[in-house]
């Protein structure tokens, strides 16, 4: 397999690989998995479907919703952490499930979809103060 850099610099990519994958190699597995998730949850992203994406606004809103559910409401096996609990003088392995938002430190619990949809985002400020 040949790996080529088609966008960005080699130094930036090397830095990102060191900080995010402990020096792993450049691959597309993560983005391919994310695209597969979007396709499985959004009918209009599948090649042969009866449901059409009639407006680009609908596509953007649906992708945003699915992305938020993916990050805040869905546990991911790759993110779980081992937790050893002593029981009767034996260490027993348990796994702590985590969502991507929990792994990133954005929240301390898995959100329900109702909690996600009920969250009130503060409005953007009209004027930014300069400094």
CNS distance restraints for C-alpha pairs under 8 A (distance, minus, plus):
assign (resid   3 and name CA) (resid  26 and name CA) 7.37 0.50 0.50
assign (resid   5 and name CA) (resid   9 and name CA) 7.52 0.50 0.50
assign (resid   5 and name CA) (resid  10 and name CA) 7.19 0.50 0.50
assign (resid   8 and name CA) (resid  12 and name CA) 7.15 0.50 0.50
assign (resid   8 and name CA) (resid  13 and name CA) 7.34 0.50 0.50
assign (resid   9 and name CA) (resid  13 and name CA) 6.37 0.50 0.50
assign (resid  10 and name CA) (resid  14 and name CA) 6.01 0.50 0.50
assign (resid  11 and name CA) (resid  15 and name CA) 6.20 0.50 0.50
assign (resid  12 and name CA) (resid  16 and name CA) 6.20 0.50 0.50
assign (resid  13 and name CA) (resid  17 and name CA) 6.11 0.50 0.50
assign (resid  14 and name CA) (resid  18 and name CA) 6.23 0.50 0.50
assign (resid  14 and name CA) (resid  23 and name CA) 7.74 0.50 0.50
assign (resid  15 and name CA) (resid  19 and name CA) 6.25 0.50 0.50
assign (resid  16 and name CA) (resid  20 and name CA) 5.85 0.50 0.50
assign (resid  16 and name CA) (resid  21 and name CA) 7.81 0.50 0.50
assign (resid  17 and name CA) (resid  21 and name CA) 5.21 0.50 0.50
assign (resid  17 and name CA) (resid  22 and name CA) 6.48 0.50 0.50
assign (resid  17 and name CA) (resid  23 and name CA) 5.19 0.50 0.50
assign (resid  17 and name CA) (resid  24 and name CA) 5.93 0.50 0.50
assign (resid  17 and name CA) (resid  25 and name CA) 6.99 0.50 0.50
assign (resid  17 and name CA) (resid  26 and name CA) 7.32 0.50 0.50
assign (resid  18 and name CA) (resid  22 and name CA) 4.69 0.50 0.50
assign (resid  18 and name CA) (resid  23 and name CA) 4.18 0.50 0.50
assign (resid  18 and name CA) (resid  24 and name CA) 7.08 0.50 0.50
assign (resid  19 and name CA) (resid  23 and name CA) 7.39 0.50 0.50
assign (resid  28 and name CA) (resid  32 and name CA) 6.06 0.50 0.50
assign (resid  29 and name CA) (resid  33 and name CA) 6.11 0.50 0.50
assign (resid  30 and name CA) (resid  34 and name CA) 6.29 0.50 0.50
assign (resid  31 and name CA) (resid  35 and name CA) 6.11 0.50 0.50
assign (resid  32 and name CA) (resid  36 and name CA) 6.13 0.50 0.50
assign (resid  33 and name CA) (resid  37 and name CA) 6.26 0.50 0.50
assign (resid  34 and name CA) (resid  38 and name CA) 6.36 0.50 0.50
assign (resid  35 and name CA) (resid  39 and name CA) 6.17 0.50 0.50
assign (resid  36 and name CA) (resid  40 and name CA) 6.10 0.50 0.50
assign (resid  37 and name CA) (resid  41 and name CA) 6.27 0.50 0.50
assign (resid  38 and name CA) (resid  42 and name CA) 5.80 0.50 0.50
assign (resid  38 and name CA) (resid  45 and name CA) 7.47 0.50 0.50
assign (resid  38 and name CA) (resid  63 and name CA) 7.26 0.50 0.50
assign (resid  38 and name CA) (resid  66 and name CA) 7.05 0.50 0.50
assign (resid  39 and name CA) (resid  43 and name CA) 6.69 0.50 0.50
assign (resid  39 and name CA) (resid  44 and name CA) 7.91 0.50 0.50
assign (resid  39 and name CA) (resid  45 and name CA) 5.27 0.50 0.50
assign (resid  39 and name CA) (resid  46 and name CA) 5.76 0.50 0.50
assign (resid  40 and name CA) (resid  46 and name CA) 7.82 0.50 0.50
assign (resid  41 and name CA) (resid  66 and name CA) 7.45 0.50 0.50
assign (resid  42 and name CA) (resid  46 and name CA) 7.50 0.50 0.50
assign (resid  42 and name CA) (resid  62 and name CA) 7.59 0.50 0.50
assign (resid  43 and name CA) (resid  49 and name CA) 6.78 0.50 0.50
assign (resid  43 and name CA) (resid  51 and name CA) 6.42 0.50 0.50
assign (resid  44 and name CA) (resid  49 and name CA) 6.51 0.50 0.50
assign (resid  44 and name CA) (resid  50 and name CA) 7.92 0.50 0.50
assign (resid  44 and name CA) (resid  51 and name CA) 5.45 0.50 0.50
assign (resid  44 and name CA) (resid  52 and name CA) 5.34 0.50 0.50
assign (resid  44 and name CA) (resid  53 and name CA) 5.66 0.50 0.50
assign (resid  53 and name CA) (resid  58 and name CA) 6.97 0.50 0.50
assign (resid  53 and name CA) (resid  59 and name CA) 6.44 0.50 0.50
assign (resid  54 and name CA) (resid  58 and name CA) 7.51 0.50 0.50
assign (resid  55 and name CA) (resid  59 and name CA) 6.84 0.50 0.50
assign (resid  56 and name CA) (resid  60 and name CA) 6.28 0.50 0.50
assign (resid  57 and name CA) (resid  61 and name CA) 6.14 0.50 0.50
assign (resid  58 and name CA) (resid  62 and name CA) 6.00 0.50 0.50
assign (resid  59 and name CA) (resid  63 and name CA) 6.06 0.50 0.50
assign (resid  60 and name CA) (resid  64 and name CA) 6.11 0.50 0.50
assign (resid  61 and name CA) (resid  65 and name CA) 6.18 0.50 0.50
assign (resid  62 and name CA) (resid  66 and name CA) 6.12 0.50 0.50
assign (resid  63 and name CA) (resid  67 and name CA) 5.91 0.50 0.50
assign (resid  64 and name CA) (resid  68 and name CA) 6.17 0.50 0.50
assign (resid  65 and name CA) (resid  69 and name CA) 6.23 0.50 0.50
assign (resid  66 and name CA) (resid  70 and name CA) 5.93 0.50 0.50
assign (resid  67 and name CA) (resid  71 and name CA) 6.17 0.50 0.50
assign (resid  68 and name CA) (resid  72 and name CA) 5.83 0.50 0.50
assign (resid  68 and name CA) (resid  73 and name CA) 7.58 0.50 0.50
assign (resid  68 and name CA) (resid 116 and name CA) 7.88 0.50 0.50
assign (resid  69 and name CA) (resid  73 and name CA) 4.91 0.50 0.50
assign (resid  69 and name CA) (resid  74 and name CA) 6.52 0.50 0.50
assign (resid  69 and name CA) (resid 113 and name CA) 6.80 0.50 0.50
assign (resid  69 and name CA) (resid 116 and name CA) 7.65 0.50 0.50
assign (resid  70 and name CA) (resid  74 and name CA) 5.32 0.50 0.50
assign (resid  70 and name CA) (resid 100 and name CA) 7.92 0.50 0.50
assign (resid  71 and name CA) (resid  99 and name CA) 6.03 0.50 0.50
assign (resid  71 and name CA) (resid 100 and name CA) 4.98 0.50 0.50
assign (resid  71 and name CA) (resid 101 and name CA) 5.43 0.50 0.50
assign (resid  72 and name CA) (resid  99 and name CA) 5.97 0.50 0.50
assign (resid  72 and name CA) (resid 100 and name CA) 6.72 0.50 0.50
assign (resid  72 and name CA) (resid 101 and name CA) 5.42 0.50 0.50
assign (resid  72 and name CA) (resid 102 and name CA) 7.58 0.50 0.50
assign (resid  72 and name CA) (resid 110 and name CA) 6.10 0.50 0.50
assign (resid  72 and name CA) (resid 111 and name CA) 5.65 0.50 0.50
assign (resid  72 and name CA) (resid 116 and name CA) 7.72 0.50 0.50
assign (resid  73 and name CA) (resid  99 and name CA) 6.77 0.50 0.50
assign (resid  73 and name CA) (resid 110 and name CA) 5.45 0.50 0.50
assign (resid  73 and name CA) (resid 111 and name CA) 4.89 0.50 0.50
assign (resid  73 and name CA) (resid 112 and name CA) 5.74 0.50 0.50
assign (resid  73 and name CA) (resid 113 and name CA) 6.51 0.50 0.50
assign (resid  74 and name CA) (resid  99 and name CA) 5.69 0.50 0.50
assign (resid  74 and name CA) (resid 110 and name CA) 7.30 0.50 0.50
assign (resid  75 and name CA) (resid  79 and name CA) 7.85 0.50 0.50
assign (resid  75 and name CA) (resid  97 and name CA) 6.11 0.50 0.50
assign (resid  75 and name CA) (resid  98 and name CA) 5.29 0.50 0.50
assign (resid  75 and name CA) (resid  99 and name CA) 4.51 0.50 0.50
assign (resid  75 and name CA) (resid 100 and name CA) 7.63 0.50 0.50
assign (resid  75 and name CA) (resid 110 and name CA) 7.62 0.50 0.50
assign (resid  76 and name CA) (resid  80 and name CA) 6.84 0.50 0.50
assign (resid  76 and name CA) (resid  97 and name CA) 7.23 0.50 0.50
assign (resid  76 and name CA) (resid  98 and name CA) 6.38 0.50 0.50
assign (resid  76 and name CA) (resid  99 and name CA) 5.86 0.50 0.50
assign (resid  76 and name CA) (resid 100 and name CA) 7.36 0.50 0.50
assign (resid  77 and name CA) (resid  97 and name CA) 7.18 0.50 0.50
assign (resid  77 and name CA) (resid  98 and name CA) 7.89 0.50 0.50
assign (resid  79 and name CA) (resid  97 and name CA) 7.10 0.50 0.50
assign (resid  79 and name CA) (resid  98 and name CA) 5.78 0.50 0.50
assign (resid  79 and name CA) (resid  99 and name CA) 7.01 0.50 0.50
assign (resid  79 and name CA) (resid 100 and name CA) 7.23 0.50 0.50
assign (resid  79 and name CA) (resid 103 and name CA) 6.95 0.50 0.50
assign (resid  80 and name CA) (resid  95 and name CA) 6.23 0.50 0.50
assign (resid  80 and name CA) (resid  96 and name CA) 5.39 0.50 0.50
assign (resid  80 and name CA) (resid  97 and name CA) 4.58 0.50 0.50
assign (resid  80 and name CA) (resid  98 and name CA) 5.39 0.50 0.50
assign (resid  81 and name CA) (resid  95 and name CA) 5.61 0.50 0.50
assign (resid  81 and name CA) (resid  96 and name CA) 5.15 0.50 0.50
assign (resid  81 and name CA) (resid  97 and name CA) 6.80 0.50 0.50
assign (resid  81 and name CA) (resid  98 and name CA) 7.79 0.50 0.50
assign (resid  82 and name CA) (resid  93 and name CA) 6.62 0.50 0.50
assign (resid  82 and name CA) (resid  94 and name CA) 5.99 0.50 0.50
assign (resid  82 and name CA) (resid  95 and name CA) 4.72 0.50 0.50
assign (resid  82 and name CA) (resid  96 and name CA) 6.28 0.50 0.50
assign (resid  83 and name CA) (resid  93 and name CA) 5.82 0.50 0.50
assign (resid  83 and name CA) (resid  94 and name CA) 5.08 0.50 0.50
assign (resid  83 and name CA) (resid  95 and name CA) 5.66 0.50 0.50
assign (resid  83 and name CA) (resid  96 and name CA) 6.60 0.50 0.50
assign (resid  84 and name CA) (resid  91 and name CA) 5.69 0.50 0.50
assign (resid  84 and name CA) (resid  92 and name CA) 5.39 0.50 0.50
assign (resid  84 and name CA) (resid  93 and name CA) 4.60 0.50 0.50
assign (resid  84 and name CA) (resid  94 and name CA) 6.04 0.50 0.50
assign (resid  85 and name CA) (resid  90 and name CA) 7.98 0.50 0.50
assign (resid  85 and name CA) (resid  91 and name CA) 5.41 0.50 0.50
assign (resid  85 and name CA) (resid  92 and name CA) 5.15 0.50 0.50
assign (resid  85 and name CA) (resid  93 and name CA) 6.43 0.50 0.50
assign (resid  85 and name CA) (resid  94 and name CA) 7.17 0.50 0.50
assign (resid  86 and name CA) (resid  90 and name CA) 5.27 0.50 0.50
assign (resid  86 and name CA) (resid  91 and name CA) 4.40 0.50 0.50
assign (resid  86 and name CA) (resid  92 and name CA) 6.03 0.50 0.50
assign (resid  87 and name CA) (resid  91 and name CA) 6.25 0.50 0.50
assign (resid  87 and name CA) (resid  92 and name CA) 6.58 0.50 0.50
assign (resid  98 and name CA) (resid 102 and name CA) 5.76 0.50 0.50
assign (resid  98 and name CA) (resid 103 and name CA) 6.36 0.50 0.50
assign (resid  98 and name CA) (resid 109 and name CA) 7.95 0.50 0.50
assign (resid  98 and name CA) (resid 110 and name CA) 7.31 0.50 0.50
assign (resid  99 and name CA) (resid 103 and name CA) 6.28 0.50 0.50
assign (resid  99 and name CA) (resid 110 and name CA) 6.47 0.50 0.50
assign (resid 100 and name CA) (resid 104 and name CA) 6.14 0.50 0.50
assign (resid 101 and name CA) (resid 105 and name CA) 6.26 0.50 0.50
assign (resid 101 and name CA) (resid 106 and name CA) 5.20 0.50 0.50
assign (resid 101 and name CA) (resid 107 and name CA) 6.02 0.50 0.50
assign (resid 102 and name CA) (resid 106 and name CA) 5.79 0.50 0.50
assign (resid 102 and name CA) (resid 107 and name CA) 5.07 0.50 0.50
assign (resid 102 and name CA) (resid 108 and name CA) 5.70 0.50 0.50
assign (resid 102 and name CA) (resid 109 and name CA) 6.60 0.50 0.50
assign (resid 102 and name CA) (resid 110 and name CA) 7.39 0.50 0.50
assign (resid 111 and name CA) (resid 115 and name CA) 6.01 0.50 0.50
assign (resid 111 and name CA) (resid 116 and name CA) 6.37 0.50 0.50
assign (resid 112 and name CA) (resid 116 and name CA) 6.26 0.50 0.50
assign (resid 113 and name CA) (resid 117 and name CA) 6.12 0.50 0.50
assign (resid 114 and name CA) (resid 118 and name CA) 5.95 0.50 0.50
assign (resid 115 and name CA) (resid 119 and name CA) 6.10 0.50 0.50
